Amino acid sequence: MDKSKALEIALVEWTASLKSRDRSRKSVRPNFEELFQKWKDLDGSFDDLYETLLPKAIKAHLPVPSVARSMYKSIKQKAALDKTEKEFIEEWNHSIEAAGTEAFFEFFPATTADHDPEPKTFGAMSATEYRAQRRYADQFPTLDTTELVKQWREQKEYNLDVETVLDDVLGDK
């Protein structure tokens, strides 16, 4: 099975599971994140998904008109709502679209500027990343802790056994 077919099947499977899922406001993002993780596991890319499958996923998560209408009527009865039904439904749909799109860009960044293709030679950093981090760190003065320890030991105003406290701080005891 080719990759595009596998990605499409994952979307169909996720869409079918939405019927039995919690689709409240707090669950919108986790629902999308589950789909996007599945797509990531299938080696989906931004180019594979953004224009074709993402809009389908967002549309699948939108409430059907009858549910949206009944939710509007229910909320309007319980609280003073200063929006029309159309405005309420549009705002609801927009919030779902925004949550899905935001989660999508976290899983599949649009730009590759953050992705360094060089091999990781310094722990989890490439040579370019290491040099950039080193340049940043070198902007700050180096703290000479030996002078601080010396000043601390010379303090006479505290009646402490400095060596014992220093050993405890350093974990020797």
Buried (B, 14 or more C-beta within 10 A) or exposed (E): EEEBEBBBEBBEEBBEEBEEEEBEEEEBBEBBBBBBEBBEEBEBEBEBBBEEBBBBBBEBBBBEEEEBBEBBEEEBEEEEBEEEBEEBBEEBBEEBBEBBBEBBBEBBEEEEEEEBEEEEEEEEBBEEBBEEEEEEEEEEEEEEEEEEEEEEEEEEEEEEEEEEEBEEEEEEE
